[in-house]
Amino acid sequence: MAHMSEEGLEQKYIKEAFDTNWVVPLGPNVNAFEDDLKQFVNSQENGSENPNREIVALSAGTAAIHLALIACGVQAGDEVICQSFTFCASANPVTYIGATPVFIDSEELLEKAIIDRKAKTGKYPKAIIPVALYGMPYRIEEIMAIANKYGIPVIEDAAEGMGSRWKGRVLGTFGDYGVLSFNGNKMITTSGGGALICKDTEAKNKVMWLATQAREAYPYYQHETIGFNYRLSNICAGIGRGQMTVLGQHLAHHKHVQARYAELLKDVPGIHLHEAPNADFDANYWLCTITIDPKVRIKGQENAYKETVKSAVGGAAGVIHQVDSPTTDCQPNENVEALRVYMLERKIEARPVWKPMHKQPVFQNSPAYTNGVSEAIFKVGMCLPAGPMVSDEDINYIVDTIKSAIL
Ligand SMILES: *Cc1c(COP(=O)(O)O)cnc(C)c1O
């Protein structure tokens, strides 16, 4: 869970919404939150140019991706290129439209996939979705160069990458659209919510119109297009306004946590912290991730995957979808699972990294262009706690626990 601002500004703005009778999916908090977001995404560092982007606040990051796809003209039967190594919400909205995601493993496969889809289907993919995984920037210059060469719009999924920058410019402001998420576990939270970063006022107005049931300008309700009820509520936007006052602190904290892990894990054999390749990649370190060499032996490893999971998975609030078998044909190595269990027994919640979409049964019929990278990382990767509540003491305890788990 993300921090409340020290001043309790969230409560002030929510109270204001009630006092002024704006308990609806529009209103002064929504407008002010959009202004704050706009100022933030257009802020520059290292002399990067002002991208002059516009913002539409929405009910979820998933909704933002859905509307971006529609705004890009994606229709049933089209294909959309999506990074395979991601959370399902990057790809799911493609299927809401009746389009097909085409999964790729890395930037190097992007052009190959585009050319091959054209050869196989006669059409180019209609959009490209790169994902700032755990906040790490994608190679946006290379992606934009290829996208522009083929005239394919880019939807940046920066849901995990709020405040990450590439050469000083905020992620989400390079492509035609950029997606932010304010879900409970993201860099800032409105309890649930998201935003779409748009290139100009025209794009913003179109998205805003689609997000509010696509009403035509008549004195009565006239509809010529299918719309959606995707606008952010004025109450949630009040939380967002308060959260924007602590965003800078959150970003600094996540970077601090990453630096502490780097310091404490550097001499632990077989454990590698994932770090930015160079200073162009200014990651927000939404989550800190490690990889564990297959040769590392963990206490209790012989019992890994012996039992099916009986509790809610990954913070899911829904019902538990019990499974018959504790294993699948693509899963983290036994030492990774053993370390997860070992840490959980000591009250530390570490999680596997996202399982690549091209290995998900639900996407088994989607084309995929892979080189083994995401699958290999899935087998050895793990996310460590990094939220605003994680203290230096906690980090010491987490690293000591990892060390004590190694045989
Ligand atoms: C969280 C997330 C989303 C969706 O955001 P919601 O606000 O939860 O709908 C999309 N893509 C990625 C990569 C995410 O992590």
The ligand as a Tripos MOL2 file, in Angstrom:
@<TRIPOS>MOLECULE
LIG
   15    15     1     0     0
SMALL
NO_CHARGES

@<TRIPOS>ATOM
      1 C1         -0.9210   -2.6200  -13.0970 C.3       1 LIG1
      2 C2         -0.6150   -2.7610  -14.5240 C.ar      1 LIG1
      3 C3         -1.5500   -2.4340  -15.5110 C.ar      1 LIG1
      4 C4         -2.9810   -2.1250  -15.2400 C.3       1 LIG1
      5 O1         -3.2450   -1.1360  -14.3510 O.3       1 LIG1
      6 P1         -4.6040   -1.1810  -13.4660 P.3       1 LIG1
      7 O2         -4.7030    0.2170  -12.9700 O.co2     1 LIG1
      8 O3         -4.3500   -2.1810  -12.3900 O.co2     1 LIG1
      9 O4         -5.7210   -1.5600  -14.3520 O.co2     1 LIG1
     10 C5         -1.1510   -2.4980  -16.8250 C.ar      1 LIG1
     11 N1          0.0760   -2.8860  -17.1700 N.ar      1 LIG1
     12 C6          0.9920   -3.2270  -16.2530 C.ar      1 LIG1
     13 C7          2.3530   -3.6240  -16.7100 C.3       1 LIG1
     14 C8          0.6820   -3.1960  -14.8990 C.ar      1 LIG1
     15 O5          1.5880   -3.5800  -13.9930 O.3       1 LIG1
@<TRIPOS>BOND
     1     1     2 1
     2     2     3 ar
     3     2    14 ar
     4     3     4 1
     5     3    10 ar
     6     4     5 1
     7     5     6 1
     8     6     7 2
     9     6     8 1
    10     6     9 1
    11    10    11 ar
    12    11    12 ar
    13    12    13 1
    14    12    14 ar
    15    14    15 1
@<TRIPOS>SUBSTRUCTURE
     1 LIG1         1 GROUP 0 **** ****
